[in-house]
Amino acid sequence: MAEQHSPMEQFEIKPLLPIHFGGLDISFTNSALFMVLVLVLVIALMTRARSLVPGRLQSIAELIYEFVDDMLRSVCGDHARQYFPFVFTLFTFILGCNLLGLFPYAFTVTSHIIITVTLALVVFVGVTIIGFAKHGIGFLQLFAPHGVPGWIMPFLIPIEVFSYFVRPVSLSLRLFANMMAGHTMLKVIAGFVVMLGIWAGWAPLAFVIALTGFELLVAILQAYIFSILACVYLNDALHPSH
């Protein structure tokens, strides 16, 4: 009988190079390996030799560059170009992790809440620092929208403050939940294909193929949603009075 594996086994973090420093476990894990691999692949794609007639990889690199640039400018304006490296790094890292996790036996980094929370906190803390650095105490205008009657402010301000601090929670949970749920479903349906065999399992196999295509779309869409929300939050920090 074939050995049965839990669908959740694919999310297990395993140490590849055990490292202990004092009482801390800082081992190099499969999660760290795939993050390094994504970094190497993105750098290789973006730094390859340029030519007047671009090949496929160069065309992909230019398309990603222009896509992120248009996204940032459309949300924050042309004056926000100085933040392009951050948004570009954020988008390509999440996209790379999402896409790499679709390959068989790969590890999906963004299916772990600790990773998505860290990314969300980087965005949250970063835009908050930018807001106060550019506007000082005036950044607090973000919690008192322009044109709202004064008598509503005591009720509105607490809601605005709460929604502001909930941002990293919603940002991280959205990415984590979508990636984990999709990969779990793929693993479950793929298990039926193995159990039923190639002939009896043609229906779940067809569903796995269709679900893989859907997961590819979700992987791209979630990288876009995370990045464009980061741009929206950045725009709030640059224009808190709007």
VENJO-V465913 format. One line per field, one symbol per residue. ss: DSSP state (h for helix, s for strand, l for the rest). phi: phi as a letter, one per 30 degrees, with the letter a starting at -180 (. if undefined). psi: psi as a letter, one per 20 degrees, with the letter a starting at -180 (. if undefined). A space follows every 50 residues. Layout:
ss=???
phi=???
psi=???
This chain:
ss=llllllhhhhhlllsssllssllssllsshhhhhhhhhhhhhhhhhhlll lllllhhhhhhhhhhhhhhhhhhhhhlhhhhhhhhhhhhhhhhhhhhhhh llllllllhhhlhhhhhhhhhhhhhhhhhhhhhhhhhhhhhhhllllllh hhhhhhhhhhhhhhhhhhhhhhhhhhhhhhhhhhhhhhhhhhhhhhhhhh lhhhhhhhhhhhhhhhhhhhhhhhhhhhhhhhhhhhhhllll
phi=.ddcbdddddcddcdcbdbbbiccccddcdddddddddedddddddcdec bdcdddddddddddedddddddddccjddcddceeddddddddddddddd dddeidccdddcddddddddddddddddddedddbidddddecbedidee ddeecdeeddddddddeddddddddedddddddddeddddddddddiddd cdddddddddddddddddedddddddddddddddddddbddd
psi=pqppqqhihijpppphnpppocjqokqorhghghggggggggghgijqpq rhnqagghhgghggghghgggghhgirhijhijghghgggghgggggggh iiqpjrpogjjphhghggghhggggghgggghhhiciihihhinqpipqh ihghhgghgggghgiighghgghggggggggghggggghhhhgggirhgh jhghghhggghggghgggggghhgggghhhhghghhhhmhi.
